[in-house]
Amino acid sequence: MKFSESFRTISHDTDAVGVVRAAALFRYMQETAFYHLKTVKPTFDDLKSEGKAYLLSRSITKIYEKIYHPETIRFETWASTACAGISFDRCYRAYIGDRLVMESEGVWVLYNFRERKIERVAGNLENYELFDSLGFELPRRLKMPDGEEPSEVGARTYEYADIDVNGHVNNAIYPDMLSNFIPEVRTGDAHIASIYINYKNECRLDETVRVFRCGGDGEWYFRTVKADGNTNVEARIITAG
């Protein structure tokens, strides 16, 4: 059976026009996965005791309509049959009543912080009931539009509120951070309808990244670059009014 958890949206999670921000929806998904990990061995606490955790490698999230406050959203999550080798494929669907409002699929890896290496996930999934994936395309590298090279549009220094229990920037931070560089989202004229993120290299407290962007007309491409020249994240965001 797929795992299910419900959340009531809160006013703090909405933007200036009352729409629940994509970053808040990411947090609800994370919480759903967290509670799922509490019910299946090895649990979140089991992995933590061994110095291990699942880290998100890349994901795509599709938001089919604007979600407002107050609403109750029911999230379903499951491990998919696409899990193999070092990859843990997790899917989500979200409903308001019987209405499908959002879907997401992400590729996770199991990281051993003590040994500083990625481990195979197969032995950790024996107690999971696997279901079909959503079949979303999750490329290992984001291809920028032909003939376009992202130009620098700003910078961001990661602060206290951005950091999670693993000591790095939480993956739910990025939709809000990148929205700062999307004019129609900033003004409330549009919301994020689809967001693909490839998490290339983690960032930690007080690290600053340069933000590069190209595209337009409701389809934006981003690359954030660390001080050492390595890419932090790459993203493709589609907006809708």
C-alpha positions, 0 to 999 in steps of 0.5 A, a space after each residue: 500500500 502507498 503511504 499517505 499523509 495529509 497537511 493543512 496549508 498555512 498562511 506563512 507558506 503563501 506568497 503575496 497573492 495567497 498562492 502556496 509557494 512551491 518550496 512549501 509544497 516541497 516541504 510537505 513532500 519531504 515530511 511525507 517521505 520522512 514519516 514513510 521512512 519512520 515506518 519501514 526498516 531500516 528507518 530514518 533513525 536506523 540510518 542516522 545511527 549508522 551515519 547514513 541518509 538519503 540525499 536527493 540527486 534530481 527531481 521533477 515536480 509538476 503543479 497542476 493548479 494554484 493551491 491556496 490557504 487554507 486547504 487540506 492536501 493529501 500526499 501519497 508517496 512510494 518507492 518505485 520499481 525503478 530503484 536499482 544500484 545506487 538509486 532510490 526512486 521515490 514518487 508522490 501524488 497530491 490531492 485536494 479532495 479527489 482532485 489531483 493537484 501535483 505529482 513529483 518523482 525524484 532520484 535519491 542516493 544513500 550517502 554514508 557521511 562517516 565514510 564519505 561515499 555513496 552506497 548501494 540501496 538494494 539491501 535497504 529496500 527489501 521491506 518496501 512495497 514497490 509500485 510503478 514510477 510516474 515515468 517522468 524524464 529525469 536527465 542526469 544533465 540539464 540541457 540549456 536551450 540551443 544557442 543560449 548561455 546563462 548570464 549572471 543575474 545575482 548571488 545568494 549566500 546561504 544562511 541559518 534558515 537554509 540548513 537542515 539536519 545533515 548540515 547542508 542546504 535543504 533541497 526545499 530551499 531552491 524553488 523559493 531562492 530561484 523564484 527571486 529571479 523569475 519576474 512573473 513569480 515575484 509579482 504574483 502574475 504566475 506560479 511555478 507549474 513545473 520544476 526540474 532540479 539537478 542537485 549537483 554539489 551541496 552547499 553549507 552555511 555561509 557559502 555564496 553562489 552566483 546565479 546564472 539564468 537564461 530563457 524567458 516567456 514562462 520557461 527559465 533555465 538556471 545554474 548556481 555556481 559555487 566559489 570553487 567553480 563547481 555547479 551547485 544546482 541546475 534547474 528548469 522552471 516553467 510558469 503558468 498564470 
